[in-house]
Amino acid sequence: AEMGAKLLCLCLASALVAYYIYTPIPKDIEEPWKVMLITASFRAVGHLSEVADRLGLMHYMEALMLITAAEYVPPTSDENVTVTDTEFSNVAIRLYLPRRASDGLRRAVIYFHGGGWCVGHAGMKSYDHLTRRTSNMLNAVVVSVNYRLAPKHHFPVQFEDVYAVTKFFLQSSILSQYGVDPDRICVAGDSAGGNLAAAVAQQLLEDSEVKTKLKAQALLYPALQTLDLNLPSYQENENTFILPKSLMVKFWSEYFTSDSSLREAMASNRHVPVESSHLFQFVNWSNLLPEEMKKDHVYTSPAYGSSKLAQKYPGFLDARAAPLLASDAQLRRLPLTYVLTCEHDVLRDDGFMYVRRLQAAGVPVTHDHAKDAFHGAMTFVSSPAELAVGHRLLNRYIEWLNENL
């Protein structure tokens, strides 16, 4: 009988592990087993974070931050790049300075990491790999910003941190100190970092104190709007691996407040008050998505929410948090732009709509749409979670910078 009980336990445990690891992976995704394992580990951390949160041990996002801590690598220089942790304008940054001689002034990239404004760090192995590689391949100065995070800090702190660093770096005295060409500077970021990069590029246009103009912006699967969280990409990828809709809603709402009423309103797509209805034109996917992305979806404008929420947390209607809300007149003055979108990503349509609006405004845009990729793919470039697709997207991004910066 004991043998039978042990066997039963083993079968149950195996079934549970299989259930946990097995995720239906779309046919066009390479290395499906690796992706499944990555997904399972993300899910496990997500579930543990839920439990910790419910038991009152720690906030959901603080528990998620443990991934960040586990992935942390100290600033380590190598034969090509000198790496240091320092501060610009009282904000922590990781600075990458190439050691190779340069025949003239160098290019520069100011990079903002992803993580839903709540998690992530410039010193995570994946980001360190990405920024170090950028610095080495382009012989460029790279400033990777450790902006403050939610839940301790809400909007606009994250934006203000990255903006302060950018503005500090763009001063001619600082550029000459690092040997940077003022005509060859780019802001870049992935996911929430892509959101911050887009917002910074827009805000610089309004700032008369900044004389140096950006040459380019590179937005990697960026989050660009908070108004309609039921776009076709949100519907199709609602339960997708890495970034399901529920987690994106958590990230968005946490960016503005820890008050769960905003999260609940966003989850049912009833958070925009009727007096802000004119803003929907900027995110109306039926006008802004190409036909092949609309598929069988029918546009219905979202239901309106209470004015109280918007008065309390006006950030979600602010273009500094939702760059798609900028007027056409503002978009017209933006620099050369690179946008990467991934098919299996709730944020896919944000990128498509921004590309469409920028093109209409006459901004030169390169749009790479990766049909076989998912949100965050580019961060899976360092072992053990190393994916071929991550390398391909990273190489493409660096190649674009090399040709255009």
Beta strands, then each sheet from edge to edge (+ up, - down):
strand 1: 81-88
strand 2: 91-98
strand 3: 106-112
strand 4: 141-146
strand 5: 180-190
strand 6: 216-220
strand 7: 336-344
strand 8: 365-374
sheet 1: 1+ 2- 4+ 3+ 5+ 6+ 7+ 8+
end
